[in-house]
Amino acid sequence: MSTTPPAPFDIQKLVNDLLALLRTIDPVTEGVKLADQGRRTVEALIVALENVGATMDNLNQAASRVNRLLDDVEDPIRRIAGMADQAGSLVGFLPSLASKAMSNLAQRPSAPTANVATNAGAQSPSATSEKPQTA
């Protein structure tokens, strides 16, 4: 078996390859690319902040409109709510009022019947005392 000795490092070739690689890197071009990317990032950030500001303005306008609407509507709603409370009290009172009315009506028929009989008796003699006139 024969063993081949390892290939010696060719330092000259390695240095030439490294220099060729470094020549392909242009620091000015890379710096310009980096600056352009930074500028685009800052512009995007400014646009985003402007959008947030516009959104906040829209929310403030909407809140102002809602406040004006509540100012216009709140007093009538409070009045209606007060009326509804009174109506609720009335609805609670109506059954008791109806039962009182029914009990009053149930008691009255006996008394008016007697009055009708006495009134009828009082009118009877006068009705019989009248005599038809003959010509």
Summary of the structure (lengths in Angstrom):
residues: 135
radius of gyration: 54.8
end to end distance: 178.6
largest distance: 178.7
contacts: 223
relative contact order: 0.03
helix: 85%
strand: 0%
